[in-house]
Amino acid sequence: MPGSSLPADPTPSCRPVWALCSLACMEYGACLSCLVFAKSRSTSSAPCLTTNVRKEENEQDEQDNTMIRSRLSEVPYLPSSKDQTLNIMKLLEGRTGRLADLGSGDGRVVFAASSVGFQCTGFEINGVLVAYARSKARWKGVPSGQVTFVKKDFWKTDLSVYNNVTAFLAPGVMGVLGEKLLKELPDGARVIACRFPFPSWPQQSTVGSGLDQTFAYDISSVRSHLRKVPNAEV
């Protein structure tokens, strides 16, 4: 990445993290470069275009925008802090069932939730982090039926089978994510957002402050609220 540097010969204790960061930087750098290139090509057009050509380009722009929104959740990889993870667990107290962690990273939220009985799936598109989380699960001896890490884009996945969802993503995608969750999650679902709240959703409760603040939303309450808001999509 421009302006970033990694030590040429890290100390032995730092080598695992250094290697993970190197691979992640290469993957993210490639993704971002491709996105910028694709977007610049799709938005350049000749002065005189037919209606059909304009329509095709508009459709391509929308596809590119969708792809960009789906990739925003990758950059940067920032794991939940210990306090954030504890706050998530406080907001999940009294709940059971299936849990999806969107952008599960190294799996720390998944492991914490599975330890209290949730059946968890971690969605992560960075193959390095997925491999790390799977290895950690084997090392911990976590049953495969309790924890699953998948290298899969959650934007393209139907999340209707989950009644608990956790997310620590970029603030720019929270609105789009809210639309997806409202379409797919059952009424009894609870959504936990770390640091960045959903822009138009009423909070059920919140724990922590500053960078570690965590928000809980009950889908049934969100839908009831939005039905009273003019032009809101529920």
C-alpha positions as CSV (number, residue, x, y, z in Angstrom):
1,M,0.0,0.0,0.0
2,P,1.4,3.5,-0.7
3,G,2.9,5.1,2.3
4,S,2.9,1.9,4.3
5,S,5.9,-0.2,5.2
6,L,6.7,-3.4,7.0
7,P,10.1,-4.3,8.7
8,A,12.3,-6.3,6.3
9,D,13.4,-8.7,9.0
10,P,10.9,-8.7,11.9
11,T,11.8,-10.2,15.3
12,P,10.7,-13.9,15.7
13,S,7.8,-12.9,18.1
14,C,6.4,-10.6,15.4
15,R,6.8,-12.9,12.4
16,P,3.3,-14.5,12.5
17,V,1.5,-11.1,12.7
18,W,3.9,-9.6,10.1
19,A,3.2,-12.4,7.7
20,L,-0.6,-12.0,8.2
21,C,-0.4,-8.2,7.7
22,S,1.7,-8.7,4.5
23,L,-0.7,-11.1,2.9
24,A,-3.7,-9.0,3.9
25,C,-2.1,-5.8,2.5
26,M,-1.4,-7.5,-0.8
27,E,-5.0,-8.8,-1.0
28,Y,-6.6,-5.5,-0.1
29,G,-4.3,-3.5,-2.3
30,A,-5.2,-5.6,-5.3
31,C,-8.9,-5.4,-4.5
32,L,-8.8,-1.6,-4.2
33,S,-6.7,-1.2,-7.3
34,C,-9.1,-3.3,-9.4
35,L,-12.1,-1.4,-8.0
36,V,-10.7,2.0,-8.9
37,F,-9.7,0.8,-12.4
38,A,-13.1,-0.8,-13.0
39,K,-15.0,2.3,-11.8
40,S,-12.8,4.7,-13.9
41,R,-13.5,2.6,-17.0
42,S,-17.3,2.3,-16.4
43,T,-17.8,6.0,-15.9
44,S,-15.9,7.2,-19.0
45,S,-18.2,7.6,-22.0
46,A,-18.2,9.2,-25.4
47,P,-20.1,12.6,-25.8
48,C,-22.8,11.1,-28.0
49,L,-24.4,7.9,-26.7
50,T,-27.6,6.2,-27.7
51,T,-30.3,5.6,-25.1
52,N,-29.5,1.9,-25.0
53,V,-25.8,2.5,-24.4
54,R,-26.5,5.0,-21.6
55,K,-28.9,2.4,-20.0
56,E,-26.3,-0.3,-20.2
57,E,-23.7,2.0,-18.7
58,N,-26.1,3.0,-15.9
59,E,-26.7,-0.7,-15.1
60,Q,-22.9,-1.3,-15.1
61,D,-22.4,1.7,-12.8
62,E,-25.0,0.2,-10.4
63,Q,-23.2,-3.2,-10.5
64,D,-19.9,-1.5,-9.8
65,N,-21.4,0.5,-6.9
66,T,-22.8,-2.7,-5.5
67,M,-19.4,-4.4,-5.7
68,I,-17.7,-1.4,-4.1
69,R,-20.3,-1.4,-1.2
70,S,-19.6,-5.1,-0.7
71,R,-15.9,-4.6,-0.6
72,L,-16.0,-1.6,1.8
73,S,-16.5,-4.0,4.7
74,E,-13.0,-5.4,4.1
75,V,-10.9,-2.3,4.5
76,P,-9.3,-2.0,6.9
77,Y,-9.3,-5.2,8.9
78,L,-9.7,-4.1,12.5
79,P,-10.4,-6.8,15.1
80,S,-12.9,-6.2,17.9
81,S,-11.2,-5.1,21.1
82,K,-11.6,-7.2,24.3
83,D,-14.1,-4.6,25.7
84,Q,-16.1,-4.7,22.4
85,T,-16.3,-8.5,22.6
86,L,-17.5,-8.3,26.2
87,N,-20.0,-5.7,25.3
88,I,-21.4,-7.9,22.5
89,M,-21.8,-10.7,24.9
90,K,-23.7,-8.5,27.4
91,L,-26.1,-7.5,24.7
92,L,-26.6,-11.2,23.7
93,E,-27.4,-12.3,27.3
94,G,-30.6,-14.4,27.5
95,R,-30.6,-15.2,23.8
96,T,-29.9,-18.5,22.0
97,G,-29.9,-19.9,18.5
98,R,-27.9,-19.3,15.4
99,L,-25.5,-16.4,15.1
100,A,-23.8,-14.9,12.1
101,D,-20.7,-12.7,12.5
102,L,-20.3,-10.5,9.4
103,G,-16.7,-10.0,8.7
104,S,-15.5,-12.4,11.4
105,G,-11.8,-11.7,11.0
106,D,-9.7,-14.0,13.3
107,G,-12.9,-15.4,14.9
108,R,-12.8,-13.8,18.3
109,V,-16.5,-12.9,18.5
110,V,-17.5,-16.3,17.1
111,F,-15.4,-18.1,19.7
112,A,-16.9,-15.9,22.5
113,A,-20.5,-16.5,21.4
114,S,-20.0,-20.3,20.8
115,S,-18.6,-20.6,24.3
116,V,-22.1,-19.7,25.7
117,G,-24.0,-22.0,23.4
118,F,-24.6,-20.1,20.2
119,Q,-24.3,-22.0,16.9
120,C,-22.1,-19.7,15.0
121,T,-21.1,-18.9,11.4
122,G,-18.3,-16.5,10.7
123,F,-18.4,-14.8,7.3
124,E,-15.1,-13.6,6.0
125,I,-13.8,-13.1,2.4
126,N,-10.1,-12.8,3.4
127,G,-8.8,-16.4,2.9
128,V,-5.8,-15.8,5.3
129,L,-8.1,-14.9,8.2
130,V,-10.5,-17.8,7.4
131,A,-7.6,-20.2,7.5
132,Y,-6.3,-18.7,10.7
133,A,-9.7,-18.9,12.4
134,R,-10.3,-22.5,11.3
135,S,-6.8,-23.5,12.7
136,K,-7.6,-21.8,15.9
137,A,-10.9,-23.6,16.2
138,R,-9.1,-27.0,15.7
139,W,-6.5,-26.0,18.3
140,K,-9.2,-25.1,20.8
141,G,-11.1,-28.3,20.1
142,V,-14.3,-26.5,19.2
143,P,-16.9,-28.9,17.7
144,S,-17.4,-28.3,14.0
145,G,-21.2,-28.2,14.5
146,Q,-20.8,-25.3,16.9
147,V,-18.5,-23.1,14.9
148,T,-18.2,-22.7,11.1
149,F,-15.9,-20.2,9.3
150,V,-16.8,-19.7,5.6
151,K,-14.9,-17.8,2.9
152,K,-18.0,-16.3,1.6
153,D,-19.4,-12.8,0.7
154,F,-22.3,-12.3,3.2
155,W,-23.8,-9.6,0.9
156,K,-24.6,-12.5,-1.5
157,T,-25.9,-14.8,1.2
158,D,-29.5,-15.1,2.5
159,L,-29.2,-14.5,6.3
160,S,-32.8,-15.5,7.1
161,V,-31.8,-18.6,9.0
162,Y,-30.0,-16.5,11.7
163,N,-31.8,-14.9,14.7
164,N,-28.6,-13.2,15.9
165,V,-26.3,-11.1,13.8
166,T,-23.1,-9.2,14.8
167,A,-21.2,-6.7,12.7
168,F,-18.2,-4.5,13.0
169,L,-18.0,-2.9,9.6
170,A,-17.2,0.4,7.9
171,P,-19.7,3.2,8.7
172,G,-20.4,3.8,5.0
173,V,-22.0,0.4,4.6
174,M,-24.3,0.4,7.6
175,G,-27.3,1.9,5.8
176,V,-27.1,-0.6,3.0
177,L,-26.6,-3.4,5.5
178,G,-29.7,-2.3,7.3
179,E,-31.8,-2.6,4.2
180,K,-30.5,-6.2,3.6
181,L,-31.1,-7.3,7.2
182,L,-34.6,-5.8,7.2
183,K,-35.5,-7.8,4.1
184,E,-34.1,-11.1,5.3
185,L,-34.1,-11.5,9.1
186,P,-37.0,-12.9,11.1
187,D,-38.9,-10.6,13.5
188,G,-37.3,-12.2,16.6
189,A,-33.8,-11.4,15.4
190,R,-31.4,-9.2,17.3
191,V,-28.6,-7.3,15.5
192,I,-25.4,-6.1,17.3
193,A,-23.3,-3.3,15.8
194,C,-19.9,-2.4,17.1
195,R,-18.8,1.2,17.1
196,F,-20.8,2.3,14.1
197,P,-24.6,2.4,14.6
198,F,-27.3,1.9,11.9
199,P,-28.2,5.5,10.8
200,S,-32.0,5.3,11.0
201,W,-32.6,2.4,13.4
202,P,-33.9,2.9,17.0
203,Q,-31.5,1.3,19.5
204,Q,-32.9,-1.3,21.9
205,S,-29.9,-0.8,24.2
206,T,-26.3,0.2,24.2
207,V,-23.2,-0.8,26.2
208,G,-19.8,1.0,26.5
209,S,-18.6,4.3,25.2
210,G,-16.3,5.8,22.7
211,L,-14.6,3.4,20.3
212,D,-15.9,0.4,22.3
213,Q,-19.6,1.4,22.2
214,T,-21.8,-1.4,21.0
215,F,-25.5,-1.1,19.9
216,A,-28.3,-3.7,20.0
217,Y,-31.3,-3.6,17.7
218,D,-34.4,-5.8,17.8
219,I,-35.7,-6.3,14.2
220,S,-39.4,-6.3,15.2
221,S,-38.9,-2.9,17.0
222,V,-37.0,-1.5,14.0
223,R,-39.7,-2.5,11.6
224,S,-42.5,-1.0,13.8
225,H,-40.5,2.2,14.0
226,L,-39.9,2.5,10.3
227,R,-43.5,1.8,9.4
228,K,-44.3,5.2,11.0
229,V,-41.6,7.0,9.0
230,P,-42.7,8.4,5.6
231,N,-41.1,6.8,2.6
232,A,-39.1,4.4,4.7
233,E,-38.5,0.9,3.3
234,V,-39.4,-1.9,5.7
